Amino acid sequence: MSETVAVLGPGRIGRQIALTFALGGWRVVLVDLKDRSVADSELVLADARREIVRDLTLMVEEQVVAGDAAAPALERIEERVGLGDLGACAFVQEALPESLELKRATFKLLSERISADAIVASTSSTISPSHLAEAVAGPERFLVAHWLNPAHIIPLVEVVPGRQTSAKTVESTLTLLERLGKTPVRCADS
């Protein structure tokens, strides 16, 4: 499977997740999905890039990351407006505002643009993964991966499978997060 991930949403948590994947050696597509002008989208993505550089610079200064790892990590992050084709992505991490309607609409569109074996994860902390999975073609590949803020620093990630999530999806996600240096904790859907 490809070592490419899409992160949907260039806000604080999305860009921190993108940085974590890039530092882990993954190619990252950081996607802005908000309906806005092209100029505004370019500004948002430029701001996201600046914040990623700022966070990475601080990590190097504090010796959390080796200095020679910074430039290659930044080169692995591509910013994009709109979903486009994400067929090369093995993992998609949604990091959008906490809105059931927004997330479901996004997952419905996303399902048409990713491979059938790509894992889809949401950062949701308040919406049941079983409710979100209803909008995903192949709900067995969906779960919540709730990263704590700041996501590039705090190791804990809550992994919450839905009713239809396969054991393979859970195990693959736990393994992936561990490879990124995270401490995934499997939680029950409440």
Summary of the structure (lengths in Angstrom):
residues: 190
radius of gyration: 15.5
end to end distance: 31.4
largest distance: 44.0
contacts: 620
relative contact order: 0.15
helix: 41%
strand: 21%
